[in-house]
Amino acid sequence: MKAVKINKNDIVGRLSYKCDIPFRVISFFEEKGELYAILYGEDIRLIADAPVKDLIHLDYNSRNKILKPYRQLEEQSYKLFRQDYQSIRERQEFESSGYNNEYPLFQMPGRVLHVDGDPNYLNKCLALYKKIGVPVYGVYCDEKQMPQEVPGLVEKYRPNILVITGHDAYSKYKGDKKDLRAYRHSKDFVETVKSVRKANPNLDQLVIFAGACQSHFESLIQAGANFASSPLRINIHALDPVYIVAKLSFTPFTEGVRLWDVLRNTITGEKGLGGIETKGLLRMGMPYHP
């Protein structure tokens, strides 16, 4: 049987992993005379490489079948967030009922700077931010460049919430799970968080989410992230950072965000995401004039 040619940007699956995750082909390299492909997960923030001979094209129906469980979790996360948001709105309306009706209130949700190592993921996240109503500025930046580029972006855009994400992966062949050198981009994320925290040390004035699939969670939290991935070194969904920061953006600054309330809104949950106690960032103002 004639081998099927694999090209850049093709959507493929790995035969040795039973095509468990759809990947997009990013580039190729040769090692010991064998051709390999660099792969980015289509909905999972995982970077991998595989021999081209191990890859197979995935058609539209095959991709949808693999991604169906993730789509269902996406719908569940969005539904949970809308329920939480409605609860916050109703509580605010009740608490503001003592104000003079001539001066209605307006909301100022926490502003987000989302820096992503994947332009496709960035666009997906920006679409969800818009759907939810979170004010956001999105920037594509290669993970290796983030430690140099992100501090300047924070100074330029002055966000309330910073998201540092992209692709990552742990390789047991490179070292123990405690060793940052065994991760594709965890070291880059850690250095970025440390660099940003030098100028923004207060954990409540600038809230940081950092990490991607299988990232070194403990190092990211120690570096100064409020929330990070991945406690059990599992894969996370491309949209998980959005649901975490949306909860923070729409929680009043007078309240702390309960950790479980944040994590339950995500697609991956507490196995892939975690964090520390953090205040909300929503502020009310008056008067509102349409």
C-alpha positions as CSV (number, residue, x, y, z in Angstrom):
1,M,0.0,0.0,0.0
2,K,1.3,3.4,-1.0
3,A,2.2,5.7,2.0
4,V,0.1,8.8,2.4
5,K,2.1,12.0,2.3
6,I,1.9,14.1,5.5
7,N,2.1,17.9,5.0
8,K,2.4,20.9,7.2
9,N,-1.0,21.9,8.8
10,D,-2.5,18.5,8.2
11,I,-4.7,17.1,11.1
12,V,-3.3,13.8,12.1
13,G,-3.4,11.1,14.8
14,R,-0.7,8.9,16.2
15,L,-1.2,5.2,15.5
16,S,0.9,4.2,18.5
17,Y,-1.5,6.1,20.8
18,K,-4.6,4.9,19.0
19,C,-5.3,8.4,17.6
20,D,-6.4,9.6,21.0
21,I,-5.8,13.3,20.3
22,P,-6.1,15.2,17.0
23,F,-2.8,17.1,16.2
24,R,-1.9,19.7,13.7
25,V,1.5,19.3,11.9
26,I,3.7,22.3,12.6
27,S,7.1,21.3,11.1
28,F,9.4,18.5,10.4
29,F,12.9,17.4,11.4
30,E,15.2,14.5,10.7
31,E,16.9,12.3,13.4
32,K,19.1,9.4,12.6
33,G,17.8,9.3,9.1
34,E,14.1,9.2,10.1
35,L,11.6,12.0,9.4
36,Y,9.7,13.3,12.4
37,A,6.9,15.8,12.8
38,I,6.3,18.5,15.5
39,L,2.7,18.3,16.5
40,Y,0.3,20.7,18.3
41,G,-2.9,19.4,19.8
42,E,-6.0,20.9,18.1
43,D,-8.0,21.3,21.4
44,I,-5.5,20.1,24.0
45,R,-2.5,22.3,24.9
46,L,0.0,19.6,24.2
47,I,3.2,19.7,22.0
48,A,4.6,16.4,20.8
49,D,6.9,14.9,18.1
50,A,6.4,11.6,16.3
51,P,7.8,9.7,13.4
52,V,5.9,10.6,10.3
53,K,5.4,6.8,9.6
54,D,3.4,6.7,12.9
55,L,0.9,9.4,11.7
56,I,-2.4,9.0,9.9
57,H,-4.7,11.7,8.4
58,L,-7.9,12.3,10.4
59,D,-11.0,13.3,8.4
60,Y,-13.7,15.6,9.7
61,N,-15.9,12.8,11.1
62,S,-13.0,11.1,12.8
63,R,-11.9,14.3,14.5
64,N,-15.4,15.0,15.7
65,K,-15.8,11.5,17.1
66,I,-12.5,12.0,19.1
67,L,-13.4,15.5,20.3
68,K,-17.1,14.8,21.2
69,P,-16.4,14.3,24.9
70,Y,-14.4,17.6,25.0
71,R,-17.2,19.4,23.3
72,Q,-19.7,18.1,25.9
73,L,-17.3,19.3,28.7
74,E,-17.0,22.7,26.9
75,E,-20.8,23.1,27.0
76,Q,-21.0,22.1,30.7
77,S,-18.2,24.6,31.6
78,Y,-20.0,27.4,29.8
79,K,-23.3,26.5,31.5
80,L,-21.7,26.5,34.9
81,F,-20.1,29.9,34.3
82,R,-23.4,31.4,33.2
83,Q,-25.1,30.1,36.3
84,D,-22.4,31.6,38.5
85,Y,-22.5,34.9,36.6
86,Q,-26.3,35.1,37.0
87,S,-26.0,34.5,40.7
88,I,-23.5,37.3,41.0
89,R,-25.7,39.7,39.1
90,E,-28.8,38.9,41.2
91,R,-26.9,39.4,44.4
92,Q,-25.5,42.7,43.2
93,E,-29.0,43.9,42.1
94,F,-30.3,43.0,45.6
95,E,-27.4,44.7,47.4
96,S,-27.7,47.8,45.3
97,S,-31.5,48.1,45.7
98,G,-30.9,50.7,48.5
99,Y,-29.3,53.1,46.0
100,N,-31.3,55.9,44.5
101,N,-32.9,54.5,41.3
102,E,-31.9,57.7,39.5
103,Y,-28.3,56.5,39.6
104,P,-28.0,53.0,38.2
105,L,-24.8,51.0,38.6
106,F,-22.3,49.9,35.9
107,Q,-19.7,47.0,36.0
108,M,-16.0,47.1,35.4
109,P,-14.8,43.5,35.1
110,G,-11.1,42.7,35.5
111,R,-9.2,43.3,32.3
112,V,-7.2,40.4,30.8
113,L,-3.9,40.3,28.9
114,H,-3.8,36.8,27.2
115,V,-0.4,35.8,25.8
116,D,-0.5,32.6,23.9
117,G,2.1,30.4,22.2
118,D,-0.4,29.3,19.6
119,P,-2.2,31.7,17.3
120,N,-5.1,29.3,16.7
121,Y,-5.7,28.7,20.4
122,L,-5.4,32.5,20.9
123,N,-8.3,33.1,18.4
124,K,-10.4,30.4,20.1
125,C,-9.9,31.9,23.5
126,L,-10.6,35.5,22.3
127,A,-13.9,34.3,20.8
128,L,-14.9,32.8,24.2
129,Y,-13.8,35.9,26.1
130,K,-16.0,38.0,23.8
131,K,-18.9,35.6,24.2
132,I,-18.6,35.7,28.0
133,G,-18.0,39.5,28.1
134,V,-14.5,39.7,29.5
135,P,-12.4,42.7,28.4
136,V,-9.3,41.2,26.9
137,Y,-6.2,42.0,24.8
138,G,-4.7,39.0,23.1
139,V,-1.0,38.6,21.9
140,Y,0.7,35.7,20.1
141,C,4.2,35.1,21.4
142,D,6.5,32.0,21.1
143,E,7.0,30.4,24.5
144,K,10.8,30.8,24.2
145,Q,10.4,34.6,23.8
146,M,7.9,35.1,26.7
147,P,10.4,35.9,29.4
148,Q,11.7,38.8,27.3
149,E,8.5,40.0,25.8
150,V,5.7,39.6,28.4
151,P,7.0,42.1,31.1
152,G,6.9,44.9,28.4
153,L,3.4,43.9,27.4
154,V,2.2,44.0,31.0
155,E,3.7,47.5,31.3
156,K,2.0,48.6,28.1
157,Y,-1.5,47.2,28.7
158,R,-1.7,47.3,32.5
159,P,-4.1,44.3,32.9
160,N,-5.7,43.1,36.1
161,I,-5.2,39.5,35.0
162,L,-2.3,38.0,33.0
163,V,-2.6,34.7,31.1
164,I,0.7,33.0,30.0
165,T,0.0,29.8,28.1
166,G,0.7,27.9,24.9
167,H,2.1,24.4,24.6
168,D,4.0,22.2,27.0
169,A,4.8,18.5,27.6
170,Y,6.6,16.3,30.1
171,S,9.1,13.7,28.8
172,K,10.0,10.9,31.2
173,Y,13.1,10.2,29.0
174,K,14.5,13.7,29.9
175,G,14.2,13.3,33.7
176,D,12.1,13.0,36.8
177,K,8.8,14.9,37.1
178,K,10.5,17.3,39.6
179,D,13.1,18.3,37.0
180,L,12.2,21.4,35.0
181,R,14.6,20.3,32.3
182,A,12.2,17.4,31.5
183,Y,9.5,19.8,30.3
184,R,9.2,21.4,26.9
185,H,8.2,24.9,28.0
186,S,7.6,24.9,31.8
187,K,11.0,26.7,32.4
188,D,10.0,29.5,29.9
189,F,6.7,29.9,31.8
190,V,8.4,30.0,35.2
191,E,11.0,32.6,34.0
192,T,8.2,34.7,32.6
193,V,6.2,34.7,35.9
194,K,9.3,35.5,37.9
195,S,10.2,38.4,35.6
196,V,6.6,39.9,35.7
197,R,6.5,39.5,39.5
198,K,9.6,41.6,40.0
199,A,7.6,44.7,38.9
200,N,4.2,43.4,40.2
201,P,4.7,41.5,43.5
202,N,1.1,41.9,44.8
203,L,-0.8,38.7,44.1
204,D,-4.1,40.6,44.1
205,Q,-3.2,43.6,42.0
206,L,-2.0,41.4,39.1
207,V,-3.5,37.9,39.0
208,I,-1.5,35.4,36.9
209,F,-2.5,32.2,35.3
210,A,0.5,30.2,33.8
211,G,1.0,26.9,32.1
212,A,-0.2,24.4,29.5
213,C,-0.4,20.6,29.2
214,Q,1.5,18.7,31.8
215,S,3.3,21.9,33.0
216,H,5.3,21.9,36.3
217,F,2.6,23.2,38.6
218,E,4.6,23.6,41.8
219,S,7.3,25.7,40.2
220,L,4.8,28.0,38.5
221,I,3.0,28.6,41.9
222,Q,6.3,29.2,43.7
223,A,7.4,31.6,40.9
224,G,4.3,33.8,41.7
225,A,1.4,32.5,39.6
226,N,-2.1,32.5,41.3
227,F,-3.3,29.7,39.2
228,A,-1.4,27.2,37.1
229,S,-1.3,23.8,35.4
230,S,-0.9,20.8,35.8
231,P,-0.9,19.3,39.4
232,L,-1.1,15.7,38.1
233,R,0.8,16.4,34.9
234,I,-2.2,15.8,32.7
235,N,-3.3,17.5,29.5
236,I,-5.5,20.7,29.8
237,H,-8.0,22.0,27.3
238,A,-7.2,25.1,25.2
239,L,-10.1,27.0,26.8
240,D,-9.4,26.2,30.4
241,P,-7.5,29.5,31.1
242,V,-10.5,31.5,29.9
243,Y,-12.9,29.9,32.4
244,I,-10.5,30.5,35.3
245,V,-9.9,34.2,34.6
246,A,-13.5,34.8,33.7
247,K,-14.5,33.7,37.2
248,L,-11.9,36.1,38.6
249,S,-12.9,38.9,36.3
250,F,-16.6,38.8,37.4
251,T,-16.2,38.2,41.1
252,P,-16.4,41.4,43.2
253,F,-13.1,42.7,44.5
254,T,-14.6,42.7,48.0
255,E,-14.8,38.9,47.9
256,G,-12.3,36.1,47.7
257,V,-12.7,33.5,45.0
258,R,-13.3,30.0,46.4
259,L,-10.8,27.7,44.7
260,W,-13.3,24.9,44.0
261,D,-15.8,27.4,42.5
262,V,-13.0,28.4,40.0
263,L,-11.8,24.9,39.2
264,R,-15.3,23.4,38.8
265,N,-16.0,25.8,35.9
266,T,-13.0,24.4,33.9
267,I,-13.1,21.6,31.4
268,T,-10.1,19.7,33.0
269,G,-10.8,20.2,36.7
270,E,-8.5,20.0,39.7
271,K,-6.3,17.2,38.2
272,G,-5.1,19.6,35.6
273,L,-5.5,23.0,37.2
274,G,-4.9,24.5,40.7
275,G,-4.2,27.7,42.5
276,I,-4.1,29.8,45.7
277,E,-6.7,32.0,47.4
278,T,-7.2,35.1,45.4
279,K,-9.5,38.1,45.5
280,G,-12.1,38.9,42.8
281,L,-11.5,41.8,40.4
282,L,-15.0,43.1,39.5
283,R,-15.8,46.7,40.5
284,M,-19.1,48.5,40.5
285,G,-19.5,52.2,39.5
286,M,-22.2,54.8,39.2
287,P,-24.0,56.5,37.6
288,Y,-24.6,54.5,34.4
289,H,-25.7,56.5,31.4
290,P,-26.3,54.4,28.2
